[in-house]
Amino acid sequence: MTDRRTYPLPDDPVLAAVAEAMNGAGHWGWVVDADWRVMHATDQLRLTFGGNVAFADFAIGEHLFGPTAMALTTSWRFGTTTTELFRKNFSALGAWVLSDTPGGRDALRAIVDPSLRDMVDDLDAADPAAQWFAGRGMALDDPVAVPIFGFRIRDADGRLAGTAVITKPAAGMATLGAMTAMGDAGHFRRMLQVSKAGRRPAAVLFADLESSSPLARRLSTASYFALGRRLVRASDRCIIEAGGLPGRHVGDGVVAFFPAEIAGSESAAARACISAARELREALAGVAARSDLEPGDVVMRFGLHWGSTLYIGSITTGGRAEVTALGDEVNEAARIEACATGGRTLASKSLLERIEPGDALALGLDPDHVTYTALADLDTATEKARRDAPAIAVCDV
């Protein structure tokens, strides 16, 4: 794997125009010339095949089904990473490949990877303008359906310049559109940055709706559900706009992480965490109004903390994708939040002392002249806070 940027465009202007359009539109796809040499692979395809942590290498200038191209696939994390999948693609595209190969079957057998040679006699040369087939690709440990669409590329005189192949997830565009219509592109990119779990210093935000049980008893189930949905949308918006990663939603609780590697520095991450908490606190009045409630009915308490040794990553299953973190500081942030009754925002000393002067000024804070209180000494300290994190120093922000 490498971390190169976009591949250069093909020298052939017709192929270059198609490659540029595919890459600009964000497609998974690649372009081969009339001899089936790989001329281009899009950024999105390379990033996906690289497990969203690096750009996968393609055998530029080599035959798509040749030994060099196939050898590179073993270094990919996702995609056509097995001989079986490679053979399925060759079976689907082989008619085009055979029709474009001077010398016919004997020449093609000499070009392709040895694992494909037994398939050449079963191919029937053909040149349709376009075709699609239900391909397969490797995702995590299991093959998944990947519809593949190929089309011929010809110049104004009808000369065959090459072939373009576009793939997509198995879900239809209506499904993909519904899933991503309300999504934030920047947030999706940040999620990819933590797709590979690892140690990531980060600011942690915990928040929870106060007096939720009485409110749930007072409202109809439909009204309380609508309130919860508005609250989740508001919290995620504030977190995402601040550059953070929303964590798992449990009941009325909010969890978010602000990794230093994404924010640019520890100071920037701490600032983003405090900014998100403040923005969400301001947004609560609007949530209450849209729910026909008074501002005092929708109050959240906030606990902000710093995690020096957090293990952060995304978990993707057949039903969801979410960011989570493990570490003592996650539990400590929850203990801080539980003590912040009355709509307070309590931040730990370890968080505030990471803020540089410029970020402190932007927040209207002076970390050098702050008085802290140990959690155990707060009037609002919970039994769990006194048991698990009594010495953590906090102050209101």
JONOR-V382781 format. One record per helix or strand. SS is the DSSP state (2 for helix, 1 for strand). FROM is the first residue (numbers start at 1). LEN is the number of residues. If there is no record, write none. Layout:
BEGIN
[[SS;FROM;LEN] [SS;FROM;LEN]]
END
This chain:
BEGIN
[[1;2;1] [2;13;12] [1;28;6] [1;37;5] [2;43;7] [1;55;1] [1;63;1] [2;67;7] [1;79;1] [2;83;18] [2;104;8] [2;114;9] [1;130;10] [1;142;13] [1;160;8] [2;173;8] [2;185;9] [1;198;2] [1;202;8] [2;212;7] [2;221;21] [1;245;2] [1;250;1] [1;253;7] [2;260;4] [2;266;25] [2;295;3] [1;300;8] [1;311;6] [1;321;6] [2;328;12] [1;345;4] [2;349;4] [2;357;7] [2;367;3] [1;373;2] [2;375;3] [2;383;6] [1;393;4]]
END
